[in-house]
Structure formats: C-alpha cells, structure tokens
Amino acid sequence: MSKRIAALTTLFVVWSAPVLAGPTLYSAPLRVDDDHEIVCRIRNVGNKDVIVQIAIVRVFDNVEVAVGGEETLQPGHGTARGQLASASAAGCEFRMIKGSRKSVRASASIQGPSPNRSTVAAIEAH
C-alpha cells in the first residue's frame, strides 16, 4: 500500500510541475556566403494561437547570431527573421513557447543580395 501511495505522490508531483519549455524545431545547416542572408520563416497552420521565438545559430560553434523576442502567431499568420551572413554555416531554431509543433510549418532559406533578393535554397525545419 505504501508503494502505491509513493508512486501516486511521484506522479502528482511530475504532473503538477510547470512546463519550462516547449518543443524546439531545427533546420539543417545552410552554407551562406558573405553577401547573402539566412532567413527563418514560420507559419501557424493550426486553429489556436502559438507563441514562438526564432534564433539563427552558427553551426560549428553553436553561437546564436540573431534571436528574436517571443511572437504570438494567430492561425494562418507567419513571421520571419533574417540575418546577413558572414561566410559560415547556420541554421534556424524555432522555440515553441506555447502550442504544438504540429501546429506550425517552419523553414530556413538563403536569400541572394539586393536588388533581386531571390531565394537560393530552402529547407524544412523539423
């Protein structure tokens, strides 16, 4: 009987503990030239608001080169964060503060220099 009480107490403590962070989606790294920009895009495809934070991370030394604040995305809305590159490999990190990773679609892309700003490559984040 005491083992059951201990097990139930442990489950209660685990269930009642606050959730510190949600899931995080990552893109594969992209090699970006000096005059190009890496752009991280995310869209809410669910039916409830989500809160996300986007970071651009250099792959080899794991340094965040651009971090945005928390953003609330209503259903159907999206946002993007871009950063001029410095001839390195970088990827996108999408931190889900509120909401499910199943509710969003995210990607990393390389955009060419002005004036065209055409997308050179893009990859989905998982």
N, C-alpha and C positions, 0 to 999 in steps of 0.2 A: 504494500500500500504506500509506503513512504517513497519507493522508487517512482510510483505513478505521480505522486504529488511533486516530487523533484522534477520529473520530466515535464509536467504541465506548467510548473513555475518557469522553467527554462524557455518553453515555447512562448509563454506570455511575455517574458522579457524580450525575446527576439522579435515578436510581432509588434510590441509597443515601442521599440526603439525607433528613433527618427531615421528617415531615409536621407542619407547625407548627399548622395549624388545619383543621378540617373545614368542611363547607358550613354556611351560615347560612340560616335561613328567616326571612322578614319578613312581617308583616301590613301591610295598608294602614292608613293612619292613621284613627283614630276621634276624633270631637269629643266630649269628655267634659265634662259640667257639674260644678260645684263639689261637689255632694253625691253624685255617682256615683263608681263605681270602675271602672278598667280592669283586666281580668283576662286573663292569658295562660295558656292551657292547652295541654298537650302529652301525647300518649299514644304508647307504644311498641306498634306493631301488627306488629312483626317477630318473629322467633324467637330473637334474641340480645339481650343487654343493650346498652343505649346509654347514653352519658353526655352530658348536655345542660346548658346554662347559659341561663337566661332573663333578658332585660333588657327594661325598659319604657323607651322612648325618646321624648322630646318631639320632634315632627316639625320644627318650624320652626328650632330652634336646635341640634338633634341632641344634646341633653343626656340622659344616662341618669339617670332618676329612681329607678329601683329595679333592682338587679342581685342575682340570687341566686347562691349558690355552685353548684359543679358537683354534679349529681344523677345517680345511676345509676338507670335505669328498667329493670326486668325486663320480659320480654314480657307484654303485657296491662296493664301498670301505667302510671299517668299522674301528673302533678303540675300545680300551678297557682301562679301568683304574681299578687298583686293589689296595687293602689296607689290610694289616694284621689286623685282628680284635682284640678287647680287651674285649671279652665276653659281647657283647651288641647287641642290635637290630639296624640295619642300613638299609638304603635304598639308591637307586640311584636317582639322579636328573639330567635330561638332558635338558639343556637350549638351545633352538633353537635361535641362534643369527641371522641366515639368513636361510630362507627356511621354508617349511611347515612340520608340524608334521606328515602329511600323507606321506611324502617322506622318513620316517625313520622307522626302527624297532629297539626297544631297550629292554634290559632285565637286570635283576640283578641275580647273581648266587653266590653260595658258592662253593669254591674250597677247597678240602682237602689238608693236608700238603704234603710236598715233601716226597718221590720221585714220588708218583703217581699223585698228583695234579688233581684227578678226581673231576668231578662236582657232588656235593652232592644234590643241589637243585637249581632250576631256576624259575624265574617268569617274565612275560612280564611287561613292563612299559607302562603306558597309560598317 
